[in-house]
Amino acid sequence: MQAIVAVDKNWGIGYENNLLFNVPEDMRFFKEKTTGKLVVMGRKTFLSLPGQKPLPNRKNIVLSRDKNFSPQGVLVLSSVEDLFEYLQAYKSDDIFIIGGQSIYETMLPYCSRIYVTHFESESPSDKFFPPLNCHSEWERTFTSEKVHSKGLTFTFNTYEKVQD
Ligand SMILES: NC(=O)c1ccc[n+]([C@@H]2O[C@H](COP(=O)([O-])OP(=O)(O)OC[C@H]3O[C@@H](n4cnc5c(N)ncnc54)[C@H](OP(=O)(O)O)[C@@H]3O)[C@@H](O)[C@H]2O)c1
């Protein structure tokens, strides 16, 4: 499976249950990569989506231990065990882990590729992605040209798990 994330200079991903950055190029990249796929997110990330609605044209899976949490249009699963059982029917390349911090941390060991949008700036953050540059099992295999938008500079990157 794969993960997709946007981080600041310090691997920050969110603040007060919101994203740090909102630039059209990154939103477009996220949409292109995940459309038609299955996306897995935690309850807090789901609640941060516009209108608290599922992402269109994607199978939305939300992890929550709250048995009363059952928004329309998403499949709520209450454990990683249930998630893996459900994912058996899907190809690894069709599964995207889309956050937030707790879900990235839990699912990172099962990912083989991660798309990281690196913003060059620092932004106040209270949620983070594991710093892949400190993990020897992850290798950065692609970096795009720098993109400038809305006063921000960023690159699109691919990290792949190093084969044993
Ligand atoms: N920069 C990015 O690319 C990006 C992407 C996504 C999110 N974010 C940001 O990340 C932040 C949210 O991250 P977060 O860590 O606070 O929340 P989260 O991971 O989105 O959701 C946490 C919730 O998921 C459920 N959960 C977690 N592990 C579970 C498990 N093993 N089994 C069942 N349920 C489980 C729990 O829900 P219950 O409490 O209901 O049990 C938990 O409270 C926000 O600021 C958001 O904007 C950033």
The ligand as an SDF file (V2000), in Angstrom:
LIG
                    3D

 48 52  0  0  0  0  0  0  0  0999 V2000
   -0.6040   17.0910    5.7510 N   0  0  0  0  0  0  0  0  0  0  0  0
   -1.3060   16.0520    5.3810 C   0  0  0  0  0  0  0  0  0  0  0  0
   -1.0700   15.5020    4.2960 O   0  0  0  0  0  0  0  0  0  0  0  0
   -2.3960   15.5430    6.2730 C   0  0  0  0  0  0  0  0  0  0  0  0
   -3.1960   14.4700    5.8640 C   0  0  0  0  0  0  0  0  0  0  0  0
   -4.2030   14.0270    6.7290 C   0  0  0  0  0  0  0  0  0  0  0  0
   -4.3900   14.6410    7.9570 C   0  0  0  0  0  0  0  0  0  0  0  0
   -3.5990   15.6820    8.3200 N   0  0  0  0  0  0  0  0  0  0  0  0
   -3.7650   16.3450    9.6170 C   0  0  0  0  0  0  0  0  0  0  0  0
   -3.5620   15.3870   10.6620 O   0  0  0  0  0  0  0  0  0  0  0  0
   -4.2970   15.8170   11.8070 C   0  0  0  0  0  0  0  0  0  0  0  0
   -5.1350   14.6620   12.3380 C   0  0  0  0  0  0  0  0  0  0  0  0
   -4.2780   13.6140   12.7850 O   0  0  0  0  0  0  0  0  0  0  0  0
   -4.5940   12.8470   14.1670 P   0  0  0  0  0  0  0  0  0  0  0  0
   -3.4750   11.8930   14.4370 O   0  0  0  0  0  0  0  0  0  0  0  0
   -4.9550   13.8450   15.2010 O   0  0  0  0  0  0  0  0  0  0  0  0
   -5.9650   12.0850   13.8470 O   0  0  0  0  0  0  0  0  0  0  0  0
   -6.3540   10.9140   12.8130 P   0  0  0  0  0  0  0  0  0  0  0  0
   -5.2140    9.9660   12.6810 O   0  0  0  0  0  0  0  0  0  0  0  0
   -6.9220   11.5130   11.5810 O   0  0  0  0  0  0  0  0  0  0  0  0
   -7.5820   10.2370   13.5900 O   0  0  0  0  0  0  0  0  0  0  0  0
   -7.3780    9.7060   14.8860 C   0  0  0  0  0  0  0  0  0  0  0  0
   -8.5480    8.8360   15.2150 C   0  0  0  0  0  0  0  0  0  0  0  0
   -8.5620    7.6740   14.3830 O   0  0  0  0  0  0  0  0  0  0  0  0
   -9.0490    6.5670   15.1140 C   0  0  0  0  0  0  0  0  0  0  0  0
   -8.0110    5.5380   15.1740 N   0  0  0  0  0  0  0  0  0  0  0  0
   -6.6720    5.7120   15.2000 C   0  0  0  0  0  0  0  0  0  0  0  0
   -6.0490    4.5040   15.2600 N   0  0  0  0  0  0  0  0  0  0  0  0
   -7.0400    3.5780   15.2730 C   0  0  0  0  0  0  0  0  0  0  0  0
   -7.0380    2.1580   15.3310 C   0  0  0  0  0  0  0  0  0  0  0  0
   -5.8810    1.4490   15.3990 N   0  0  0  0  0  0  0  0  0  0  0  0
   -8.2140    1.5100   15.3520 N   0  0  0  0  0  0  0  0  0  0  0  0
   -9.3840    2.2050   15.2800 C   0  0  0  0  0  0  0  0  0  0  0  0
   -9.4530    3.5520   15.2330 N   0  0  0  0  0  0  0  0  0  0  0  0
   -8.2890    4.2180   15.2230 C   0  0  0  0  0  0  0  0  0  0  0  0
   -9.4270    7.0790   16.4960 C   0  0  0  0  0  0  0  0  0  0  0  0
  -10.7760    7.5000   16.3980 O   0  0  0  0  0  0  0  0  0  0  0  0
  -11.7880    7.4280   17.6690 P   0  0  0  0  0  0  0  0  0  0  0  0
  -11.3020    8.4580   18.6200 O   0  0  0  0  0  0  0  0  0  0  0  0
  -13.1300    7.7090   17.0720 O   0  0  0  0  0  0  0  0  0  0  0  0
  -11.6840    6.0110   18.2040 O   0  0  0  0  0  0  0  0  0  0  0  0
   -8.5100    8.2840   16.6520 C   0  0  0  0  0  0  0  0  0  0  0  0
   -8.9800    9.2350   17.5850 O   0  0  0  0  0  0  0  0  0  0  0  0
   -5.1230   17.0270   11.3590 C   0  0  0  0  0  0  0  0  0  0  0  0
   -4.4610   18.2320   11.7140 O   0  0  0  0  0  0  0  0  0  0  0  0
   -5.1530   16.8820    9.8520 C   0  0  0  0  0  0  0  0  0  0  0  0
   -5.3660   18.1030    9.1750 O   0  0  0  0  0  0  0  0  0  0  0  0
   -2.6150   16.1490    7.4960 C   0  0  0  0  0  0  0  0  0  0  0  0
  1  2  1  0
  2  3  2  0
  2  4  1  0
  4  5  1  0
  4 48  2  0
  5  6  2  0
  6  7  1  0
  7  8  2  0
  8  9  1  0
  8 48  1  0
  9 10  1  0
  9 46  1  0
 10 11  1  0
 11 12  1  0
 11 44  1  0
 12 13  1  0
 13 14  1  0
 14 15  2  0
 14 16  1  0
 14 17  1  0
 17 18  1  0
 18 19  2  0
 18 20  1  0
 18 21  1  0
 21 22  1  0
 22 23  1  0
 23 24  1  0
 23 42  1  0
 24 25  1  0
 25 26  1  0
 25 36  1  0
 26 27  1  0
 26 35  1  0
 27 28  2  0
 28 29  1  0
 29 30  1  0
 29 35  2  0
 30 31  1  0
 30 32  2  0
 32 33  1  0
 33 34  2  0
 34 35  1  0
 36 37  1  0
 36 42  1  0
 37 38  1  0
 38 39  2  0
 38 40  1  0
 38 41  1  0
 42 43  1  0
 44 45  1  0
 44 46  1  0
 46 47  1  0
M  CHG  2   8   1  16  -1
M  END
$$$$
